[in-house]
Amino acid sequence: MNGLKAILFGAAGLFLVLTLMSLLITAKPRVARMVVINTASKEKVMTQLTDLASWKNWHPVFAADSVTVNYGKITSGPGASCDITYNGQTTQVFITAVDTATVSVELKASGENDISNKIVVTYIPSMNQVKADWIATTHLHWYPWEKFYAIFIDKLTGPGYEAALQGLKTYTEK
């Protein structure tokens, strides 16, 4: 009986320590990637970003054969939306805001954490280049296992954002 009490006390203590440690980790980790696009106009880049129907031209997920994309009534600008279905999982994509240099996009999937994306486009006149910064913020719950996931989120999701930005670069440089 004493051995069982020790095991339960140790497990409860370990859970408490991990929970307290997880409080030090942010609940909104950010992943940021950037690409410089040569000889492209800012307007051309913004046109690709603000129209979800154009994402198939450069975004690997939208171009994949194994993915089904169903567009909403509006595909461009604020209020544009689509549903992406892959392996039975549906993710909703919404463009929430657009201004002259920024596109804000929300990703929502049942049972998954919401992800807020902001793509900032900056023209560099001295070099005739456009810089695109993609900043994705994942909204985690307070659960310790989710907070520890924040430590690895950059390594897990960053390559996808890099691939999308490289696709945008390749497409708009044509």
Secondary structure in CASP SS format (residue, H / E / C, confidence):
PFRMAT SS
TARGET T0000
AUTHOR 0000-0000-0000
METHOD secondary structure of the structure
MODEL  1
M C 1.00
N H 1.00
G H 1.00
L H 1.00
K H 1.00
A H 1.00
I H 1.00
L H 1.00
F H 1.00
G H 1.00
A H 1.00
A H 1.00
G H 1.00
L H 1.00
F H 1.00
L H 1.00
V H 1.00
L H 1.00
T H 1.00
L H 1.00
M H 1.00
S H 1.00
L C 1.00
L C 1.00
I C 1.00
T C 1.00
A C 1.00
K C 1.00
P C 1.00
R E 1.00
V E 1.00
A E 1.00
R E 1.00
M E 1.00
V E 1.00
V E 1.00
I E 1.00
N E 1.00
T C 1.00
A C 1.00
S C 1.00
K H 1.00
E H 1.00
K H 1.00
V H 1.00
M H 1.00
T H 1.00
Q H 1.00
L H 1.00
T H 1.00
D E 1.00
L H 1.00
A H 1.00
S H 1.00
W H 1.00
K H 1.00
N H 1.00
W C 1.00
H C 1.00
P H 1.00
V H 1.00
F H 1.00
A H 1.00
A C 1.00
D C 1.00
S C 1.00
V C 1.00
T E 1.00
V E 1.00
N E 1.00
Y E 1.00
G C 1.00
K C 1.00
I C 1.00
T C 1.00
S E 1.00
G C 1.00
P C 1.00
G C 1.00
A C 1.00
S E 1.00
C E 1.00
D E 1.00
I E 1.00
T E 1.00
Y E 1.00
N C 1.00
G C 1.00
Q E 1.00
T E 1.00
T E 1.00
Q E 1.00
V E 1.00
F E 1.00
I E 1.00
T E 1.00
A E 1.00
V E 1.00
D C 1.00
T C 1.00
A C 1.00
T E 1.00
V E 1.00
S E 1.00
V E 1.00
E E 1.00
L E 1.00
K E 1.00
A E 1.00
S C 1.00
G C 1.00
E C 1.00
N C 1.00
D C 1.00
I E 1.00
S E 1.00
N E 1.00
K E 1.00
I E 1.00
V E 1.00
V E 1.00
T E 1.00
Y E 1.00
I E 1.00
P H 1.00
S H 1.00
M H 1.00
N C 1.00
Q E 1.00
V E 1.00
K E 1.00
A E 1.00
D E 1.00
W E 1.00
I E 1.00
A E 1.00
T E 1.00
T E 1.00
H C 1.00
L C 1.00
H C 1.00
W C 1.00
Y C 1.00
P H 1.00
W H 1.00
E H 1.00
K H 1.00
F H 1.00
Y H 1.00
A H 1.00
I H 1.00
F H 1.00
I H 1.00
D H 1.00
K H 1.00
L H 1.00
T H 1.00
G H 1.00
P H 1.00
G H 1.00
Y H 1.00
E H 1.00
A H 1.00
A H 1.00
L H 1.00
Q H 1.00
G H 1.00
L H 1.00
K H 1.00
T H 1.00
Y H 1.00
T H 1.00
E C 1.00
K C 1.00
END
